[in-house]
Amino acid sequence: MKGILLSFNKKYIEGLEYLEKSYSSYKKEENFKIHYSLCLLKVSEINNDEKMKKKALKNYEKIENKEQIPNELKILLNF
């Protein structure tokens, strides 16, 4: 999961590209949802894209166990 590693390294644009490619295979996995939401959110902030921000929030809301989100990522997932 190169996209997750890229998101950990704050390379959100590159990470989002890889996560989008693997969306259909991993969309139900919690870790994927966390990093996909984070990349969507950060790229939406970079591009000032409200539609993408809504998509990020929608995916964030699909995370069932938000306690699993590492603290360093919880801080970044600020809608």
Backbone as a ProteinNet text record, in pm:
[ID]
protein_1_A
[PRIMARY]
MKGILLSFNKKYIEGLEYLEKSYSSYKKEENFKIHYSLCLLKVSEINNDEKMKKKALKNYEKIENKEQIPNELKILLNF
[TERTIARY]
82.5	0	87.5	136.5	223.6	151.8	23	-54.2	-55.7	-65	-65.5	71.1	177.5	311.7	335.8	288.4	303.5	225.2	107.5	28.6	97.4	162.1	239.1	352.7	407.6	517.8	469	339.5	276.6	286.7	294.4	291.4	150.1	57.5	-84.8	-128.9	-75.6	-116.4	-75.3	50.2	98.6	26.2	5.3	-64.4	-205.9	-273.7	-411.2	-418.8	-320.5	-318.9	-317.1	-232.6	-224.2	-348.9	-401	-520.7	-641.7	-651.7	-762.9	-756.4	-634.4	-618.6	-661.1	-644.2	-675.4	-807.7	-885.4	-1009.7	-1103.1	-1128.3	-1226.1	-1182.7	-1054.2	-1004.4	-1002.1	-978.8	-955.5	-1056.2	-1159.9	-1249.5	-1317.8	-1321.9	-1388	-1291.4	-1162.4	-1064	-1047.9	-1048	-1042.8	-917.2	-801.7	-677.1	-679.5	-735.6	-748.2	-838	-951.5	-1045.3	-979.9	-899.4	-832.1	-739.7	-654.7	-555.8	-618.4	-720.4	-791	-858.6	-924.1	-988.8	-886.4	-773.4	-669.3	-614.8	-585	-531.7	-634.4	-758.6	-863.1	-873.4	-871.8	-884.2	-767.4	-646.4	-528.7	-516.6	-550.2	-547.3	-657.7	-773.3	-881	-838.9	-761.2	-712.2	-609.8	-524.4	-423.6	-491	-594	-661	-783.6	-814.8	-934.1	-1058.7	-1076.3	-1181.5	-1284.3	-1396.7	-1500.8	-1565.2	-1579.7	-1639.3	-1552.2	-1422.1	-1330.6	-1332.5	-1346.4	-1353.2	-1477.3	-1588	-1711	-1692.2	-1620.8	-1591.3	-1502.9	-1408.4	-1321.3	-1402.6	-1493	-1578	-1668.2	-1723.5	-1810	-1732.7	-1609.5	-1527.8	-1486	-1458.6	-1423.9	-1539	-1660.1	-1777.3	-1799.7	-1742.2	-1753.6	-1659.4	-1566.1	-1473.5	-1553.1	-1560.5	-1642.9	-1575.2	-1445.8	-1375	-1273.4	-1320.7	-1235	-1126.5	-1141.1	-1038.9	-909.6	-918.7	-800.9	-714.2	-765.3	-689.9	-574.4	-451.2	-337.1	-350.1	-303.6	-317.8	-258.4	-144	-81.4	-166.9	-253.3	-344.3	-474.8	-519.6	-642.4	-631.1	-514	-490.8	-505.7	-460.4	-466.1	-605.1	-686	-821.4	-917.5	-895.5	-973.8	-1060.6	-1188	-1282.2	-1336.9
-118.6	0	125.7	154.5	269.6	399.8	405.8	526.1	558.7	457.7	478.8	528.6	468.6	513	657.1	692.6	830.3	927.4	886.1	974.5	992.6	886.6	900.4	1000.5	1008.6	1100.6	1236.7	1261.9	1390.1	1422.2	1319.5	1336	1299.6	1389	1360.3	1347.8	1428.7	1424.3	1290.9	1252.4	1125.7	1007.9	1017.1	911.6	892.3	1003.7	996.3	924	946.2	878.3	727	677.5	533.6	480.4	557.4	513.3	507.1	601.6	600.4	475.3	435.7	317.1	189.9	185.7	63.7	73.1	176.8	200.9	80.4	24	-84.5	-208.2	-229.4	-347.5	-330	-208.8	-187.2	-95.1	-53	49.8	12.9	-113.7	-154.4	-167.8	-153.2	-165.7	-33.4	-41.9	77.5	162	97.8	171.1	245	181.3	246.3	369.4	355.2	467.6	586.5	557.1	663.9	743.6	673.7	741.8	802.5	738.5	793.9	925.3	927.1	1049.8	1159.8	1122.8	1221.3	1280.7	1196.3	1247.2	1334.4	1290.6	1371.9	1508.1	1508.7	1633.4	1727.5	1675.2	1761	1810.2	1726.3	1769.6	1873.1	1855.6	1954.4	2089.8	2088.1	2213.9	2279.6	2198.5	2251.2	2315.6	2247	2292.1	2378.6	2401.7	2476.8	2417.3	2287.5	2212.3	2163.3	2232.7	2200.5	2064.5	2029.1	1900.1	1784.2	1798.3	1694.7	1687.6	1801.9	1804.1	1729.2	1745.3	1673	1523.1	1485	1344.4	1288.6	1368.8	1327.5	1304.8	1396.1	1383.3	1261.5	1238.6	1122.2	992.4	984.6	866	856.2	968.1	969.4	915.7	953.2	907.5	757.1	695.4	550.9	472.2	540.9	472.9	431.5	302.2	250.7	264.9	243.6	246.6	361	479.3	598	597.8	510	497.9	438	369.5	310	413.1	531.3	634.8	680.9	670.5	717.7	866.1	904.5	1043.4	1144.1	1108.8	1204	1225.9	1130	1146.5	1212.6	1185.6	1248.8	1400.8	1450.2	1594.9	1651.5	1575.8	1622.3	1610.5	1519.5	1499.5	1599	1723.8	1831.9	1894.5	1861.9	1912.4	2042.3
0	0	0	-116.3	-133.6	-98.3	-126	-95.9	51.6	136.4	281.8	327.2	275.5	311.5	268.3	151.3	104.3	192.9	238.1	324	459.2	511.4	635.1	618.5	497.7	469.1	419.5	436	400.3	251.6	169.9	24.3	-21.6	9.6	-5.6	-151	-237.7	-378.2	-440.1	-417.5	-471.3	-406.6	-276.2	-203.6	-253.6	-280.7	-329.4	-463.3	-548	-678.4	-660.3	-572.3	-548.5	-477.9	-383.9	-312.2	-405	-497.1	-592.9	-679.9	-718.9	-803.6	-731.6	-601.4	-526.3	-449.7	-475.8	-401.5	-403.4	-519.2	-528.4	-450.5	-436.2	-365.8	-213.9	-166.1	-22.9	45.2	-24	29.2	160.9	196.4	320.8	437.6	414.5	521	595.2	727.9	811.6	785.1	778.5	757.5	623.8	521.9	391.7	402.8	470.6	484.2	553.8	655.8	730.6	638.1	567.1	483.4	357.8	305.8	190.1	228.5	343.7	391.4	413.8	474.5	502	372.8	276.6	148.3	77.1	75.9	13.2	80.2	213.5	287.3	258.3	264.9	246	102	5.3	-134.2	-158.1	-93.7	-108.6	-51.9	56.1	113.9	20.8	-39.4	-132.4	-253.5	-306.6	-429	-402.7	-275.1	-237.3	-305.2	-290.8	-358.6	-256.7	-250.9	-152.8	-179.6	-305	-341.4	-290.6	-305.6	-258.3	-105.7	-41	105.6	154.3	85	120.7	101.4	-3.7	-28.9	83.2	128.9	239.4	365.9	395.7	513.8	503.3	386.6	364.2	390.8	342.8	366.3	512.7	575.3	717.1	801.2	766.2	840.6	827	724.5	705	795.9	860.1	951.9	1075.5	1097.9	1207.4	1343.3	1348.9	1475.9	1475.5	1506.6	1500.9	1608.8	1709.4	1812.5	1756.1	1642.3	1579.5	1508.4	1489.5	1417.4	1507.2	1458.2	1537.8	1569.8	1687.6	1733.2	1635.9	1575	1482	1357.3	1324.5	1211	1252.4	1375.9	1426.1	1421.4	1455	1454.3	1313.9	1213.9	1075.4	1015.1	1069	1015.3	1079.6	1052.3	1110.6	1002	1006.4	905.3	954.1
[MASK]
+++++++++++++++++++++++++++++++++++++++++++++++++++++++++++++++++++++++++++++++

